[in-house]
Amino acid sequence: MSPENEINDYLARQPEPKRSELEELHRFMLRTFPDAELWFNDGRNPDGKVVANPSIGYGRYTITYANGTTKDFYRIGLSANKTGISVYVLGLNDKTILRSKFGDQLGKASVTGYCIRFTKIVDINIDTLQAAIRYGMDAAEESERTPSD
């Protein structure tokens, strides 16, 4: 199944009002980053065991593990969780930047090194959330540029 179909199925399975809020964020991502690669992660590890919530991903980020192996993954992720929505901003070099740059302006949200978690969109400043997402995608573009000689 294509990522688009998996995403549509995932969104359709979400209860309201979470479904509408995820759809709103998904439309924002598609509008703002029309060329970003789409991903769907069902939350299962290679053995089929559920290890995370399913998520929608946008963009590309190469994770490098301590042992030197790499894995391609998404840069920005959206996921429903038990109490609301999580937005993942992956690949930032500074794990304090989301909290220091956006945390105080977000409203009722929990911010970690790579995750912004909130219950409902009305509880947060959506413009600040969108700025944090743009920041994450811009950071990806910056890290992929090579210095000119």
Secondary structure, 3 states (H helix, E strand, C coil): CCHHHHHHHHHHHCCCCHHHHHHHHHHHHHHHCCCCCEEEECCECCCCCECCCCEEEECCEEEECCCCCEEEECCEEEEECCCCEEEEECCCCCCCHHHHHHHHHCECEEECCCEEEECCHHHECHHHHHHHHHHHHHHHHHHHCCCCC
